[in-house]
Amino acid sequence: MTGWRPRFWWIVFWKPGRATMEHRLYPRNKEDFPVTISNPRYGSKEARVLDISHEGIAVRLDDMPFPQGTLVEVSLPEEQQQRFKHPGGVKGYVVHAKEGEAGLWLLEPNQSV
C-alpha cells in the first residue's frame, strides 16, 4: 500500500499488576538541563529535564510537590528559550507525578523538536 502514513507509536509500559499505554505523535529527545517549575499554590521547585518532545517534557525532581492535574509554569535557561514561541518559559500540565519524576504536557508546543 502506498501513500502517506501518520507517524505515531503506541508505547506500552508494563508494571507489576498493571500496564499503561501512552500515545506519542512525536519522538522523545534525551536532554539534560535545569528548569524551575512553579505554581502559585505549591511554590517553585528546581528540576532537571530528562527528555523533551514536541508535546511534553519529562523532569526529575528531588520531591514532588505538584499533584497530577496541576497547571505549572516552566522557566527555561536562556540557551533553551529559542526552542519555544514564548521567551522565558512555557506553561505545562502535570499528567504524571510520582516521587522523583514528573511528566508535563506543554500548552505551547516546542518548535524545534
N, C-alpha and C positions, 0 to 999 in steps of 0.2 A: 504494500500500500504506500502510495507516495502522497506528498503534501505536508503541510505544516502540522507539527505536533507540539502541544504546550510542554514546557519543561517543568515538571514538578515531581516531587517524590513523596511517598508516604514512608515515614520512618517509624518503626515500632521499637519501643523501649520495653524490655522485659524486666520486671522486678518480682521478687518472690510474692506470690499471691495475687499479682495484678499485672496488667500490661497497659501501657499508654501509647497512643498513636499521635503523631504530630505531622501536620501538613506543611510542606515547605515549597514555596514557589521559587525562592532564590537560595543558592548555596551559602553556607557559612564560610567566613574567612577568619582564621585564627589571628588574634590581636593580643596585645599586652600593653595597655596604657592606663593611667589613673583617671578616674572621674569622681565627681561629687554628686551624689543622689540626694535630693531634698524634697520635703513635703512640709507645708506649714504645721500640720498636726503632729507629725512624727519626727520633725527635725531633719538634720542632714547627716550624711554618712559618707566616708571615703570608701571607694571601691576600686577594683581593677577589672578591666574588660577582658573576658576570656575569648569571646568570638563575637563577630558582628555580621549582620546580613542586611539586605535592603529593608527588611521589615522589623528587625529586632536586634537586641543586644543581650548577651549573657554576661553577668558580672559576678565577681567573687567578693564577699563581704566577711568581716570578722564575726558579726552577728547580724540578724535580720530584723530591723525594727519596722519594716514596711510590710503589712499583710497583703495577701493576694487581693487584687481589685483596687489597689491604691493608685491614684494618678501622681506621678513624680516628675520633677524637673531634673534633667541630667546635664550637669555642667561639664563641658569638654575642655581639654587643654588646647592652647592656641593652634598647635600644629595639626590637630584633628578637626578643627572647626570648619575648614573649607569643604568637608565632605557633606555638609548639611546646608539647607537653604537659610536657616536662621542662625546667625553667628552667636556664639556664647553658649548655647545649649539647646536641647530638644526636650520635648515632653514625651513621657512614656507611661505605659500602663503595666503594672506588675501582674503578670499572668502565671508566674511560677515563683514560689517563695519557700525556701527551706533554709535551715541553718547553714550558713556559709556560701550560699549562691542564690541568684535570682535571675529570672528571665523577664525581659521587658519588651512589649510591643511598642514600636515607635509610632507616635501620632503624626510625625512629619517624616516621610521616607528618607532614607540615606541615599544620596545622589551618586556616590562613586562606586558602590559595590554592585 
